[in-house]
Amino acid sequence: MTLLPVLAVETVTWIKVDRPTFDLVGVVLSSLGLAGICAGVAFTLGLALGITFIVRARRASLSFSDRMSLHLLRTPPH
């Protein structure tokens, strides 16, 4: 029995890989893009809600003093 063919097989102990790189510019730009999208959505929702409240208040057609009054002197209906 010969051990020569078994000893001649190379064993792999490590594999060379490229050094990993960190893309800081890409991370910052994607974060700014995400923040911009969130700001745009918040602005759009705020604008829509504001317009809705203004239109609803104008359709009620109450005077300013009627809207701000606490109605303390009104008597309840019988």
All heavy atoms as a GROMACS GRO file, in nm:
protein
  587
    1MET      N    1   0.083  -0.116   0.000
    1MET     CA    2   0.000   0.000   0.000
    1MET      C    3   0.089   0.124   0.000
    1MET      O    4   0.176   0.139   0.084
    1MET     CB    5  -0.086  -0.006   0.125
    1MET     CG    6  -0.184   0.105   0.130
    1MET     SD    7  -0.309   0.062   0.247
    1MET     CE    8  -0.302   0.196   0.350
    2THR      N    9   0.058   0.215  -0.093
    2THR     CA   10   0.141   0.335  -0.103
    2THR      C   11   0.062   0.457  -0.056
    2THR      O   12  -0.057   0.473  -0.086
    2THR     CB   13   0.186   0.356  -0.249
    2THR    OG1   14   0.072   0.375  -0.327
    2THR    CG2   15   0.269   0.240  -0.296
    3LEU      N   16   0.126   0.544   0.015
    3LEU     CA   17   0.062   0.666   0.066
    3LEU      C   18   0.096   0.788  -0.019
    3LEU      O   19   0.047   0.896   0.009
    3LEU     CB   20   0.108   0.691   0.210
    3LEU     CG   21   0.064   0.587   0.313
    3LEU    CD1   22   0.125   0.619   0.447
    3LEU    CD2   23  -0.086   0.582   0.322
    4LEU      N   24   0.174   0.771  -0.123
    4LEU     CA   25   0.217   0.883  -0.205
    4LEU      C   26   0.101   0.957  -0.271
    4LEU      O   27   0.097   1.079  -0.265
    4LEU     CB   28   0.319   0.835  -0.308
    4LEU     CG   29   0.389   0.946  -0.385
    4LEU    CD1   30   0.461   1.040  -0.290
    4LEU    CD2   31   0.484   0.887  -0.486
    5PRO      N   32   0.002   0.892  -0.332
    5PRO     CA   33  -0.108   0.969  -0.394
    5PRO      C   34  -0.192   1.044  -0.290
    5PRO      O   35  -0.243   1.152  -0.317
    5PRO     CB   36  -0.191   0.863  -0.463
    5PRO     CG   37  -0.102   0.747  -0.483
    5PRO     CD   38  -0.004   0.753  -0.369
    6VAL      N   39  -0.209   0.993  -0.173
    6VAL     CA   40  -0.288   1.061  -0.071
    6VAL      C   41  -0.215   1.184  -0.020
    6VAL      O   42  -0.275   1.288   0.005
    6VAL     CB   43  -0.320   0.964   0.045
    6VAL    CG1   44  -0.391   1.034   0.158
    6VAL    CG2   45  -0.401   0.846  -0.006
    7LEU      N   46  -0.086   1.180  -0.005
    7LEU     CA   47  -0.008   1.292   0.046
    7LEU      C   48   0.010   1.402  -0.059
    7LEU      O   49   0.035   1.516  -0.024
    7LEU     CB   50   0.128   1.243   0.095
    7LEU     CG   51   0.124   1.150   0.217
    7LEU    CD1   52   0.265   1.101   0.249
    7LEU    CD2   53   0.063   1.221   0.335
    8ALA      N   54  -0.004   1.369  -0.185
    8ALA     CA   55   0.019   1.466  -0.292
    8ALA      C   56  -0.101   1.557  -0.313
    8ALA      O   57  -0.089   1.658  -0.382
    8ALA     CB   58   0.052   1.392  -0.421
    9VAL      N   59  -0.217   1.528  -0.258
    9VAL     CA   60  -0.336   1.612  -0.275
    9VAL      C   61  -0.319   1.739  -0.192
    9VAL      O   62  -0.287   1.733  -0.074
    9VAL     CB   63  -0.462   1.535  -0.231
    9VAL    CG1   64  -0.584   1.623  -0.238
    9VAL    CG2   65  -0.479   1.410  -0.315
   10GLU      N   66  -0.343   1.854  -0.256
   10GLU     CA   67  -0.331   1.981  -0.186
   10GLU      C   68  -0.457   2.007  -0.103
   10GLU      O   69  -0.567   1.977  -0.146
   10GLU     CB   70  -0.314   2.096  -0.284
   10GLU     CG   71  -0.179   2.101  -0.351
   10GLU     CD   72  -0.166   2.226  -0.435
   10GLU    OE1   73  -0.221   2.330  -0.396
   10GLU    OE2   74  -0.103   2.218  -0.540
   11THR      N   75  -0.437   2.062   0.013
   11THR     CA   76  -0.551   2.101   0.093
   11THR      C   77  -0.562   2.253   0.091
   11THR      O   78  -0.463   2.325   0.096
   11THR     CB   79  -0.534   2.055   0.239
   11THR    OG1   80  -0.414   2.108   0.290
   11THR    CG2   81  -0.532   1.904   0.248
   12VAL      N   82  -0.684   2.303   0.080
   12VAL     CA   83  -0.708   2.447   0.075
   12VAL      C   84  -0.734   2.494   0.217
   12VAL      O   85  -0.826   2.449   0.284
   12VAL     CB   86  -0.830   2.478  -0.016
   12VAL    CG1   87  -0.859   2.627  -0.015
   12VAL    CG2   88  -0.804   2.427  -0.156
   13THR      N   89  -0.651   2.584   0.262
   13THR     CA   90  -0.666   2.635   0.398
   13THR      C   91  -0.727   2.775   0.401
   13THR      O   92  -0.784   2.815   0.500
   13THR     CB   93  -0.531   2.638   0.471
   13THR    OG1   94  -0.439   2.718   0.394
   13THR    CG2   95  -0.476   2.498   0.488
   14TRP      N   96  -0.716   2.850   0.292
   14TRP     CA   97  -0.777   2.982   0.286
   14TRP      C   98  -0.803   3.019   0.141
   14TRP      O   99  -0.740   2.968   0.050
   14TRP     CB  100  -0.691   3.088   0.355
   14TRP     CG  101  -0.551   3.097   0.302
   14TRP    CD1  102  -0.443   3.024   0.338
   14TRP    CD2  103  -0.507   3.184   0.198
   14TRP    NE1  104  -0.333   3.058   0.266
   14TRP    CE2  105  -0.369   3.158   0.179
   14TRP    CE3  106  -0.567   3.282   0.120
   14TRP    CZ2  107  -0.292   3.226   0.085
   14TRP    CZ3  108  -0.490   3.351   0.027
   14TRP    CH2  109  -0.354   3.321   0.010
   15ILE      N  110  -0.895   3.109   0.123
   15ILE     CA  111  -0.930   3.158  -0.011
   15ILE      C  112  -0.913   3.309  -0.011
   15ILE      O  113  -0.962   3.377   0.079
   15ILE     CB  114  -1.076   3.122  -0.048
   15ILE    CG1  115  -1.095   2.971  -0.047
   15ILE    CG2  116  -1.114   3.179  -0.183
   15ILE    CD1  117  -1.239   2.929  -0.064
   16LYS      N  118  -0.847   3.363  -0.110
   16LYS     CA  119  -0.826   3.508  -0.117
   16LYS      C  120  -0.952   3.574  -0.174
   16LYS      O  121  -1.001   3.538  -0.279
   16LYS     CB  122  -0.707   3.538  -0.207
   16LYS     CG  123  -0.674   3.685  -0.216
   16LYS     CD  124  -0.545   3.707  -0.291
   16LYS     CE  125  -0.517   3.853  -0.314
   16LYS     NZ  126  -0.489   3.930  -0.194
   17VAL      N  127  -1.002   3.671  -0.101
   17VAL     CA  128  -1.118   3.749  -0.145
   17VAL      C  129  -1.081   3.897  -0.140
   17VAL      O  130  -0.991   3.937  -0.068
   17VAL     CB  131  -1.243   3.723  -0.057
   17VAL    CG1  132  -1.292   3.581  -0.073
   17VAL    CG2  133  -1.214   3.754   0.087
   18ASP      N  134  -1.154   3.976  -0.219
   18ASP     CA  135  -1.128   4.120  -0.219
   18ASP      C  136  -1.170   4.181  -0.086
   18ASP      O  137  -1.264   4.134  -0.021
   18ASP     CB  138  -1.205   4.188  -0.333
   18ASP     CG  139  -1.153   4.144  -0.469
   18ASP    OD1  140  -1.034   4.110  -0.477
   18ASP    OD2  141  -1.233   4.147  -0.565
   19ARG      N  142  -1.104   4.288  -0.049
   19ARG     CA  143  -1.137   4.356   0.075
   19ARG      C  144  -1.271   4.427   0.058
   19ARG      O  145  -1.294   4.497  -0.041
   19ARG     CB  146  -1.028   4.458   0.106
   19ARG     CG  147  -1.047   4.530   0.233
   19ARG     CD  148  -0.932   4.623   0.262
   19ARG     NE  149  -0.958   4.691   0.387
   19ARG     CZ  150  -0.873   4.770   0.446
   19ARG    NH1  151  -0.755   4.791   0.391
   19ARG    NH2  152  -0.903   4.827   0.560
   20PRO      N  153  -1.363   4.414   0.154
   20PRO     CA  154  -1.493   4.480   0.140
   20PRO      C  155  -1.478   4.632   0.152
   20PRO      O  156  -1.393   4.682   0.226
   20PRO     CB  157  -1.576   4.423   0.256
   20PRO     CG  158  -1.477   4.372   0.353
   20PRO     CD  159  -1.355   4.334   0.275
   21THR      N  160  -1.561   4.703   0.078
   21THR     CA  161  -1.558   4.849   0.083
   21THR      C  162  -1.692   4.900   0.134
   21THR      O  163  -1.796   4.836   0.113
   21THR     CB  164  -1.530   4.908  -0.055
   21THR    OG1  165  -1.630   4.862  -0.146
   21THR    CG2  166  -1.393   4.869  -0.106
   22PHE      N  167  -1.691   5.013   0.200
   22PHE     CA  168  -1.811   5.075   0.254
   22PHE      C  169  -1.841   5.199   0.172
   22PHE      O  170  -1.760   5.290   0.163
   22PHE     CB  171  -1.790   5.110   0.401
   22PHE     CG  172  -1.910   5.173   0.465
   22PHE    CD1  173  -2.025   5.098   0.487
   22PHE    CD2  174  -1.909   5.306   0.503
   22PHE    CE1  175  -2.135   5.155   0.546
   22PHE    CE2  176  -2.019   5.362   0.563
   22PHE     CZ  177  -2.133   5.287   0.584
   23ASP      N  178  -1.959   5.204   0.111
   23ASP     CA  179  -1.998   5.314   0.024
   23ASP      C  180  -2.072   5.420   0.107
   23ASP      O  181  -2.194   5.421   0.113
   23ASP     CB  182  -2.085   5.260  -0.089
   23ASP     CG  183  -2.121   5.368  -0.188
   23ASP    OD1  184  -2.052   5.471  -0.194
   23ASP    OD2  185  -2.220   5.349  -0.262
   24LEU      N  186  -1.996   5.508   0.171
   24LEU     CA  187  -2.056   5.611   0.257
   24LEU      C  188  -2.141   5.709   0.177
   24LEU      O  189  -2.249   5.749   0.220
   24LEU     CB  190  -1.946   5.685   0.333
   24LEU     CG  191  -1.993   5.794   0.430
   24LEU    CD1  192  -2.080   5.732   0.538
   24LEU    CD2  193  -1.874   5.865   0.491
   25VAL      N  194  -2.095   5.748   0.060
   25VAL     CA  195  -2.170   5.842  -0.024
   25VAL      C  196  -2.303   5.782  -0.065
   25VAL      O  197  -2.407   5.848  -0.060
   25VAL     CB  198  -2.086   5.884  -0.147
   25VAL    CG1  199  -2.168   5.971  -0.240
   25VAL    CG2  200  -1.960   5.956  -0.104
   26GLY      N  201  -2.304   5.656  -0.100
   26GLY     CA  202  -2.429   5.590  -0.137
   26GLY      C  203  -2.526   5.582  -0.022
   26GLY      O  204  -2.647   5.602  -0.038
   27VAL      N  205  -2.477   5.554   0.097
   27VAL     CA  206  -2.563   5.547   0.216
   27VAL      C  207  -2.624   5.684   0.246
   27VAL      O  208  -2.743   5.696   0.273
   27VAL     CB  209  -2.483   5.494   0.338
   27VAL    CG1  210  -2.563   5.507   0.466
   27VAL    CG2  211  -2.444   5.350   0.316
   28VAL      N  212  -2.542   5.789   0.240
   28VAL     CA  213  -2.592   5.924   0.269
   28VAL      C  214  -2.694   5.968   0.165
   28VAL      O  215  -2.801   6.022   0.198
   28VAL     CB  216  -2.474   6.024   0.277
   28VAL    CG1  217  -2.524   6.168   0.283
   28VAL    CG2  218  -2.388   5.994   0.397
   29LEU      N  219  -2.666   5.943   0.039
   29LEU     CA  220  -2.760   5.985  -0.066
   29LEU      C  221  -2.891   5.909  -0.060
   29LEU      O  222  -2.999   5.967  -0.079
   29LEU     CB  223  -2.695   5.968  -0.204
   29LEU     CG  224  -2.584   6.067  -0.238
   29LEU    CD1  225  -2.527   6.036  -0.376
   29LEU    CD2  226  -2.635   6.209  -0.232
   30SER      N  227  -2.887   5.780  -0.030
   30SER     CA  228  -3.012   5.705  -0.019
   30SER      C  229  -3.090   5.749   0.104
   30SER      O  230  -3.214   5.755   0.100
   30SER     CB  231  -2.984   5.556  -0.016
   30SER     OG  232  -2.908   5.521   0.098
   31SER      N  233  -3.023   5.784   0.212
   31SER     CA  234  -3.092   5.834   0.332
   31SER      C  235  -3.157   5.969   0.304
   31SER      O  236  -3.271   5.994   0.346
   31SER     CB  237  -2.994   5.850   0.447
   31SER     OG  238  -2.939   5.726   0.482
   32LEU      N  239  -3.088   6.056   0.233
   32LEU     CA  240  -3.148   6.185   0.197
   32LEU      C  241  -3.267   6.167   0.104
   32LEU      O  242  -3.367   6.238   0.115
   32LEU     CB  243  -3.043   6.276   0.132
   32LEU     CG  244  -2.936   6.332   0.226
   32LEU    CD1  245  -2.832   6.410   0.148
   32LEU    CD2  246  -3.000   6.420   0.332
   33GLY      N  247  -3.258   6.073   0.014
   33GLY     CA  248  -3.371   6.046  -0.076
   33GLY      C  249  -3.492   5.996   0.001
   33GLY      O  250  -3.605   6.040  -0.023
   34LEU      N  251  -3.470   5.907   0.096
   34LEU     CA  252  -3.580   5.856   0.177
   34LEU      C  253  -3.640   5.966   0.263
   34LEU      O  254  -3.762   5.976   0.277
   34LEU     CB  255  -3.529   5.741   0.265
   34LEU     CG  256  -3.633   5.667   0.348
   34LEU    CD1  257  -3.738   5.605   0.258
   34LEU    CD2  258  -3.566   5.561   0.432
   35ALA      N  259  -3.556   6.052   0.320
   35ALA     CA  260  -3.607   6.165   0.400
   35ALA      C  261  -3.686   6.261   0.313
   35ALA      O  262  -3.788   6.316   0.356
   35ALA     CB  263  -3.490   6.237   0.467
   36GLY      N  264  -3.643   6.282   0.190
   36GLY     CA  265  -3.717   6.369   0.098
   36GLY      C  266  -3.853   6.313   0.063
   36GLY      O  267  -3.952   6.387   0.056
   37ILE      N  268  -3.860   6.183   0.043
   37ILE     CA  269  -3.989   6.119   0.014
   37ILE      C  270  -4.083   6.134   0.134
   37ILE      O  271  -4.201   6.167   0.118
   37ILE     CB  272  -3.968   5.971  -0.022
   37ILE    CG1  273  -3.900   5.961  -0.160
   37ILE    CG2  274  -4.100   5.895  -0.023
   37ILE    CD1  275  -3.855   5.821  -0.196
   38CYS      N  276  -4.032   6.110   0.254
   38CYS     CA  277  -4.115   6.125   0.376
   38CYS      C  278  -4.163   6.269   0.392
   38CYS      O  279  -4.279   6.292   0.427
   38CYS     CB  280  -4.036   6.082   0.499
   38CYS     SG  281  -4.006   5.905   0.508
   39ALA      N  282  -4.077   6.366   0.367
   39ALA     CA  283  -4.116   6.507   0.377
   39ALA      C  284  -4.222   6.542   0.272
   39ALA      O  285  -4.316   6.615   0.301
   39ALA     CB  286  -3.994   6.597   0.362
   40GLY      N  287  -4.207   6.489   0.153
   40GLY     CA  288  -4.306   6.514   0.048
   40GLY      C  289  -4.442   6.457   0.081
   40GLY      O  290  -4.546   6.522   0.061
   41VAL      N  291  -4.444   6.336   0.135
   41VAL     CA  292  -4.571   6.273   0.174
   41VAL      C  293  -4.636   6.352   0.287
   41VAL      O  294  -4.757   6.378   0.286
   41VAL     CB  295  -4.548   6.126   0.213
   41VAL    CG1  296  -4.671   6.067   0.280
   41VAL    CG2  297  -4.511   6.044   0.090
   42ALA      N  298  -4.557   6.393   0.387
   42ALA     CA  299  -4.610   6.470   0.499
   42ALA      C  300  -4.665   6.604   0.453
   42ALA      O  301  -4.772   6.648   0.497
   42ALA     CB  302  -4.503   6.490   0.605
   43PHE      N  303  -4.595   6.670   0.362
   43PHE     CA  304  -4.642   6.799   0.309
   43PHE      C  305  -4.772   6.782   0.233
   43PHE      O  306  -4.866   6.861   0.249
   43PHE     CB  307  -4.534   6.860   0.218
   43PHE     CG  308  -4.575   6.990   0.156
   43PHE    CD1  309  -4.576   7.106   0.231
   43PHE    CD2  310  -4.614   6.996   0.024
   43PHE    CE1  311  -4.614   7.226   0.175
   43PHE    CE2  312  -4.652   7.115  -0.034
   43PHE     CZ  313  -4.652   7.231   0.042
   44THR      N  314  -4.781   6.679   0.150
   44THR     CA  315  -4.902   6.655   0.072
   44THR      C  316  -5.021   6.624   0.162
   44THR      O  317  -5.131   6.678   0.141
   44THR     CB  318  -4.879   6.539  -0.027
   44THR    OG1  319  -4.765   6.569  -0.108
   44THR    CG2  320  -4.999   6.516  -0.114
   45LEU      N  321  -5.002   6.539   0.262
   45LEU     CA  322  -5.112   6.508   0.354
   45LEU      C  323  -5.153   6.631   0.435
   45LEU      O  324  -5.273   6.654   0.456
   45LEU     CB  325  -5.071   6.395   0.448
   45LEU     CG  326  -5.062   6.256   0.386
   45LEU    CD1  327  -5.011   6.156   0.489
   45LEU    CD2  328  -5.196   6.212   0.332
   46GLY      N  329  -5.059   6.711   0.480
   46GLY     CA  330  -5.091   6.834   0.554
   46GLY      C  331  -5.166   6.933   0.468
   46GLY      O  332  -5.261   6.996   0.514
   47LEU      N  333  -5.125   6.947   0.343
   47LEU     CA  334  -5.194   7.037   0.251
   47LEU      C  335  -5.337   6.990   0.226
   47LEU      O  336  -5.431   7.071   0.230
   47LEU     CB  337  -5.116   7.045   0.120
   47LEU     CG  338  -5.160   7.150   0.019
   47LEU    CD1  339  -5.134   7.288   0.076
   47LEU    CD2  340  -5.081   7.132  -0.110
   48ALA      N  341  -5.354   6.860   0.204
   48ALA     CA  342  -5.488   6.807   0.179
   48ALA      C  343  -5.578   6.825   0.302
   48ALA      O  344  -5.695   6.865   0.289
   48ALA     CB  345  -5.479   6.659   0.141
   49LEU      N  346  -5.527   6.796   0.420
   49LEU     CA  347  -5.607   6.814   0.542
   49LEU      C  348  -5.640   6.961   0.565
   49LEU      O  349  -5.752   6.995   0.604
   49LEU     CB  350  -5.533   6.757   0.662
   49LEU     CG  351  -5.543   6.607   0.681
   49LEU    CD1  352  -5.450   6.563   0.794
   49LEU    CD2  353  -5.685   6.566   0.712
   50GLY      N  354  -5.545   7.049   0.544
   50GLY     CA  355  -5.569   7.193   0.562
   50GLY      C  356  -5.676   7.244   0.470
   50GLY      O  357  -5.766   7.318   0.511
   51ILE      N  358  -5.669   7.206   0.343
   51ILE     CA  359  -5.771   7.249   0.246
   51ILE      C  360  -5.907   7.193   0.284
   51ILE      O  361  -6.009   7.262   0.276
   51ILE     CB  362  -5.729   7.207   0.103
   51ILE    CG1  363  -5.610   7.290   0.058
   51ILE    CG2  364  -5.846   7.221   0.006
   51ILE    CD1  365  -5.550   7.246  -0.074
   52THR      N  366  -5.911   7.067   0.329
   52THR     CA  367  -6.037   7.006   0.371
   52THR      C  368  -6.099   7.083   0.487
   52THR      O  369  -6.219   7.111   0.487
   52THR     CB  370  -6.015   6.859   0.411
   52THR    OG1  371  -5.957   6.790   0.300
   52THR    CG2  372  -6.144   6.793   0.451
   53PHE      N  373  -6.019   7.118   0.586
   53PHE     CA  374  -6.070   7.192   0.702
   53PHE      C  375  -6.120   7.330   0.664
   53PHE      O  376  -6.222   7.378   0.712
   53PHE     CB  377  -5.966   7.202   0.812
   53PHE     CG  378  -5.937   7.071   0.880
   53PHE    CD1  379  -5.811   7.043   0.928
   53PHE    CD2  380  -6.035   6.975   0.896
   53PHE    CE1  381  -5.783   6.923   0.991
   53PHE    CE2  382  -6.009   6.854   0.958
   53PHE     CZ  383  -5.883   6.828   1.006
   54ILE      N  384  -6.048   7.398   0.574
   54ILE     CA  385  -6.088   7.532   0.532
   54ILE      C  386  -6.219   7.525   0.454
   54ILE      O  387  -6.312   7.604   0.478
   54ILE     CB  388  -5.976   7.597   0.447
   54ILE    CG1  389  -5.858   7.632   0.538
   54ILE    CG2  390  -6.027   7.721   0.377
   54ILE    CD1  391  -5.734   7.676   0.462
   55VAL      N  392  -6.230   7.431   0.362
   55VAL     CA  393  -6.352   7.419   0.282
   55VAL      C  394  -6.470   7.381   0.371
   55VAL      O  395  -6.580   7.436   0.357
   55VAL     CB  396  -6.332   7.316   0.168
   55VAL    CG1  397  -6.463   7.279   0.103
   55VAL    CG2  398  -6.234   7.368   0.066
   56ARG      N  399  -6.449   7.291   0.464
   56ARG     CA  400  -6.557   7.250   0.555
   56ARG      C  401  -6.604   7.367   0.641
   56ARG      O  402  -6.723   7.385   0.665
   56ARG     CB  403  -6.510   7.135   0.642
   56ARG     CG  404  -6.621   7.073   0.724
   56ARG     CD  405  -6.572   6.958   0.805
   56ARG     NE  406  -6.538   6.845   0.717
   56ARG     CZ  407  -6.482   6.733   0.758
   56ARG    NH1  408  -6.453   6.717   0.885
   56ARG    NH2  409  -6.455   6.637   0.673
   57ALA      N  410  -6.510   7.449   0.687
   57ALA     CA  411  -6.546   7.565   0.770
   57ALA      C  412  -6.622   7.669   0.688
   57ALA      O  413  -6.716   7.731   0.737
   57ALA     CB  414  -6.422   7.626   0.831
   58ARG      N  415  -6.585   7.689   0.562
   58ARG     CA  416  -6.654   7.787   0.479
   58ARG      C  417  -6.793   7.740   0.440
   58ARG      O  418  -6.884   7.821   0.424
   58ARG     CB  419  -6.572   7.817   0.355
   58ARG     CG  420  -6.451   7.900   0.386
   58ARG     CD  421  -6.379   7.942   0.262
   58ARG     NE  422  -6.260   8.020   0.296
   58ARG     CZ  423  -6.171   8.058   0.210
   58ARG    NH1  424  -6.184   8.026   0.082
   58ARG    NH2  425  -6.068   8.128   0.248
   59ARG      N  426  -6.811   7.611   0.424
   59ARG     CA  427  -6.944   7.558   0.389
   59ARG      C  428  -7.040   7.568   0.507
   59ARG      O  429  -7.161   7.574   0.487
   59ARG     CB  430  -6.934   7.413   0.345
   59ARG     CG  431  -6.881   7.401   0.206
   59ARG     CD  432  -6.893   7.260   0.156
   59ARG     NE  433  -6.837   7.250   0.023
   59ARG     CZ  434  -6.804   7.138  -0.034
   59ARG    NH1  435  -6.821   7.023   0.030
   59ARG    NH2  436  -6.753   7.137  -0.155
   60ALA      N  437  -6.988   7.568   0.628
   60ALA     CA  438  -7.075   7.580   0.745
   60ALA      C  439  -7.138   7.719   0.750
   60ALA      O  440  -7.244   7.736   0.810
   60ALA     CB  441  -6.997   7.552   0.872
   61SER      N  442  -7.075   7.817   0.688
   61SER     CA  443  -7.122   7.955   0.674
   61SER      C  444  -7.165   8.017   0.806
   61SER      O  445  -7.261   8.091   0.812
   61SER     CB  446  -7.234   7.964   0.570
   61SER     OG  447  -7.352   7.904   0.619
   62LEU      N  448  -7.097   7.985   0.912
   62LEU     CA  449  -7.120   8.053   1.039
   62LEU      C  450  -7.028   8.173   1.045
   62LEU      O  451  -6.919   8.174   0.988
   62LEU     CB  452  -7.088   7.959   1.156
   62LEU     CG  453  -7.176   7.836   1.174
   62LEU    CD1  454  -7.122   7.751   1.288
   62LEU    CD2  455  -7.319   7.876   1.201
   63SER      N  456  -7.071   8.274   1.116
   63SER     CA  457  -6.985   8.391   1.130
   63SER      C  458  -6.870   8.356   1.224
   63SER      O  459  -6.875   8.259   1.299
   63SER     CB  460  -7.066   8.508   1.186
   63SER     OG  461  -7.103   8.480   1.319
   64PHE      N  462  -6.769   8.441   1.220
   64PHE     CA  463  -6.651   8.416   1.304
   64PHE      C  464  -6.688   8.417   1.452
   64PHE      O  465  -6.644   8.334   1.529
   64PHE     CB  466  -6.543   8.520   1.275
   64PHE     CG  467  -6.420   8.504   1.358
   64PHE    CD1  468  -6.332   8.402   1.332
   64PHE    CD2  469  -6.395   8.590   1.464
   64PHE    CE1  470  -6.218   8.386   1.409
   64PHE    CE2  471  -6.283   8.574   1.541
   64PHE     CZ  472  -6.193   8.472   1.514
   65SER      N  473  -6.774   8.512   1.491
   65SER     CA  474  -6.812   8.520   1.633
   65SER      C  475  -6.895   8.399   1.674
   65SER      O  476  -6.888   8.355   1.788
   65SER     CB  477  -6.889   8.650   1.660
   65SER     OG  478  -7.006   8.653   1.581
   66ASP      N  479  -6.976   8.346   1.584
   66ASP     CA  480  -7.054   8.226   1.615
   66ASP      C  481  -6.962   8.105   1.636
   66ASP      O  482  -6.985   8.023   1.723
   66ASP     CB  483  -7.152   8.194   1.502
   66ASP     CG  484  -7.295   8.222   1.542
   66ASP    OD1  485  -7.316   8.255   1.660
   66ASP    OD2  486  -7.382   8.210   1.455
   67ARG      N  487  -6.860   8.094   1.554
   67ARG     CA  488  -6.768   7.980   1.566
   67ARG      C  489  -6.685   7.988   1.693
   67ARG      O  490  -6.652   7.886   1.753
   67ARG     CB  491  -6.675   7.973   1.446
   67ARG     CG  492  -6.741   7.915   1.323
   67ARG     CD  493  -6.643   7.903   1.213
   67ARG     NE  494  -6.618   8.040   1.165
   67ARG     CZ  495  -6.522   8.076   1.081
   67ARG    NH1  496  -6.438   7.987   1.038
   67ARG    NH2  497  -6.508   8.200   1.042
   68MET      N  498  -6.648   8.109   1.736
   68MET     CA  499  -6.561   8.125   1.851
   68MET      C  500  -6.637   8.135   1.984
   68MET      O  501  -6.578   8.124   2.089
   68MET     CB  502  -6.473   8.249   1.834
   68MET     CG  503  -6.381   8.237   1.715
   68MET     SD  504  -6.297   8.080   1.713
   68MET     CE  505  -6.134   8.127   1.744
   69SER      N  506  -6.765   8.155   1.978
   69SER     CA  507  -6.843   8.174   2.099
   69SER      C  508  -6.859   8.043   2.174
   69SER      O  509  -6.865   7.935   2.116
   69SER     CB  510  -6.980   8.229   2.064
   69SER     OG  511  -7.061   8.237   2.179
   70LEU      N  512  -6.871   8.054   2.307
   70LEU     CA  513  -6.895   7.937   2.391
   70LEU      C  514  -7.045   7.908   2.407
   70LEU      O  515  -7.082   7.809   2.466
   70LEU     CB  516  -6.831   7.956   2.529
   70LEU     CG  517  -6.680   7.967   2.530
   70LEU    CD1  518  -6.631   7.996   2.671
   70LEU    CD2  519  -6.618   7.840   2.479
   71HIS      N  520  -7.129   8.000   2.360
   71HIS     CA  521  -7.276   7.986   2.364
   71HIS      C  522  -7.325   7.967   2.507
   71HIS      O  523  -7.405   7.880   2.536
   71HIS     CB  524  -7.324   7.870   2.276
   71HIS     CG  525  -7.279   7.882   2.135
   71HIS    ND1  526  -7.325   7.977   2.049
   71HIS    CD2  527  -7.188   7.811   2.064
   71HIS    CE1  528  -7.268   7.965   1.932
   71HIS    NE2  529  -7.183   7.864   1.938
   72LEU      N  530  -7.276   8.050   2.596
   72LEU     CA  531  -7.313   8.038   2.737
   72LEU      C  532  -7.451   8.096   2.766
   72LEU      O  533  -7.517   8.058   2.862
   72LEU     CB  534  -7.209   8.105   2.825
   72LEU     CG  535  -7.070   8.044   2.821
   72LEU    CD1  536  -6.973   8.125   2.905
   72LEU    CD2  537  -7.073   7.900   2.869
   73LEU      N  538  -7.498   8.193   2.685
   73LEU     CA  539  -7.623   8.260   2.713
   73LEU      C  540  -7.743   8.196   2.642
   73LEU      O  541  -7.854   8.240   2.659
   73LEU     CB  542  -7.613   8.409   2.675
   73LEU     CG  543  -7.506   8.486   2.752
   73LEU    CD1  544  -7.499   8.629   2.704
   73LEU    CD2  545  -7.536   8.483   2.901
   74ARG      N  546  -7.720   8.100   2.561
   74ARG     CA  547  -7.831   8.034   2.491
   74ARG      C  548  -7.913   7.952   2.588
   74ARG      O  549  -7.861   7.885   2.676
   74ARG     CB  550  -7.779   7.941   2.382
   74ARG     CG  551  -7.753   8.009   2.255
   74ARG     CD  552  -7.737   7.907   2.146
   74ARG     NE  553  -7.699   7.975   2.023
   74ARG     CZ  554  -7.654   7.915   1.917
   74ARG    NH1  555  -7.642   7.785   1.916
   74ARG    NH2  556  -7.623   7.983   1.812
   75THR      N  557  -8.040   7.953   2.566
   75THR     CA  558  -8.128   7.867   2.646
   75THR      C  559  -8.156   7.742   2.567
   75THR      O  560  -8.175   7.746   2.445
   75THR     CB  561  -8.258   7.939   2.679
   75THR    OG1  562  -8.323   7.976   2.558
   75THR    CG2  563  -8.233   8.061   2.766
   76PRO      N  564  -8.158   7.628   2.632
   76PRO     CA  565  -8.186   7.504   2.559
   76PRO      C  566  -8.329   7.502   2.509
   76PRO      O  567  -8.419   7.559   2.570
   76PRO     CB  568  -8.163   7.395   2.662
   76PRO     CG  569  -8.165   7.461   2.795
   76PRO     CD  570  -8.134   7.606   2.772
   77PRO      N  571  -8.355   7.437   2.396
   77PRO     CA  572  -8.492   7.431   2.343
   77PRO      C  573  -8.581   7.346   2.436
   77PRO      O  574  -8.537   7.252   2.499
   77PRO     CB  575  -8.476   7.364   2.207
   77PRO     CG  576  -8.342   7.301   2.208
   77PRO     CD  577  -8.259   7.370   2.312
   78HIS      N  578  -8.713   7.385   2.440
   78HIS     CA  579  -8.809   7.314   2.527
   78HIS      C  580  -8.872   7.200   2.454
   78HIS      O  581  -8.918   7.192   2.355
   78HIS     CB  582  -8.914   7.408   2.579
   78HIS     CG  583  -8.855   7.518   2.664
   78HIS    ND1  584  -8.772   7.495   2.770
   78HIS    CD2  585  -8.865   7.650   2.658
   78HIS    CE1  586  -8.737   7.609   2.824
   78HIS    NE2  587  -8.793   7.707   2.756
   0.00000   0.00000   0.00000
